[in-house]
């Protein structure tokens, strides 16, 4: 049972870090245009290498 005194704060800390990273990504506009990004990666202009 003593291990819970270590695991609970560590899990709360990791959860808080994940939540902070999510809010940072929102502020940095990482999720602004997911549909456009999905279409852009499928276009042939995305790849600069010549096709054989």
Secondary structure, DSSP 8 states (H G I E B T S, - for coil): -TTHHHHHHHHHHHHHHHHHHHHHHHHTTTTS-HHHHHHHHHSTTS--S---
